Amino acid sequence: DCFEAPANGVFCHGLFIEGCMWDFNKHQLEESQPKQLFTAMPNIWMKPIRQEDVKPFPHYNCPLYKTSERRGILSTTGHSTNFVMDIKLPSIRKQAHWIKRGVAMLTSLDD
């Protein structure tokens, strides 16, 4: 758990992932347990970094949505009101593997 703010960036707590799970030992995406649709994500440290300083690593560009509907109204800027951002999550599997499973992160679960 993170109780203090980092010197650079923010800790994001309380996110969920749908369609797979986070392996806390391997620190990467893995297949879901049977009959488990959503799982909690660990705290994510989001820190600003220059594009040229980003080191490549095997990952999935996981979309983050406000709700599980995964749709929203297009705003005047052309962006969905439900989509938040993509987050690069470590994975040994290819992008297409997780896309076929509909993997996405959510800020909240439906009641």
N, C-alpha and C positions, 0 to 999 in steps of 0.2 A: 504494500500500500504506500501511497505517496501522500505525505502529510504537509510537505513544504513545497512551495512553488519553485520550479527550477530557475536557475539564473538566466536561462535563455529558452524561450518558447513556453508551452503549457502542457500539463498533463490532462488528457481527456479520459474521463472515467464514466462507466455506465453504458457502454456500447454493447450491442448484441450482434451476432452473425447468424445468418440463415443459410442453410444448404451445406454447411460443413462445420468444422469445429477448429478451435485453436489448440494445438498441442503445446502445453506449457513446458514440457521437457525438451522438445526439439525446437521450439520457438518458430513454428511454421504451421501453415494450414494442413489439415488432415480431413479424411472422410468423417462424416457424422457417425455417432453411435446410432444403432437401430432405434427408430421411433423418436428420435430427438431432433426436432425441427430447428430450434433456436438454442444457441449457447452464448454465455457471457464472454466478452473479450477482456483481456487484461488491460490495465491502464496503458494508454498510448502516449508517448512523449512526442509532441508535435513541435519541432523546432525549425526556425527559418534557416535555409541554407541556399547558397547560390547554386544555380543550375549546373554550372561547370564543376562544382565541387561534389556533385552527387556521384557516388561510386555505384556502378552497375551491380546488381545481384538478382538471382532468380526470384521472380515475384509475380503476384496477381494484382492488377489494378482493380481493386475492389470498390464498387460504388457505395457511398454512404447516403442513406435516405432518412428523412425525418420519421416517416411511417412505413408500415409494411405494404401499403398500397403501391408503392413504387411509381406513382404517377402524381402529377400535380398540374396546376394551371400554368401555362407559359406566361411569364411576366413580360413587361415591355422590353426587357433586355434580351428576351429570347431564351431565358433559362427557366427550368421547371421550379416551381415553388417548393417541391418536395426533395429534390436532389440537393445534397450538401457539397460533396466533393468526392474525388477518388483518393483512396489510400493504398499505397504500395505495401502489400502484405507478403512476407517471405513464403515461398512455395517451391517445392521441387517439381511440381506438375506444371504443365503448360497452361497458358491463359485460357485456351479453348476448353480444357477440362472443367474449370470452375464456371465458365460461362454457360456450358451445357447444363450444369446443375443449378443455375440461377443464383449463384452465391452473391450475397449483398450484406452490407452492415446496416444496422438500424439504430436510431437514437432512442427509440421506445418501442415497446411491444403493445399489441392490441389487448384490450381487456377481455 
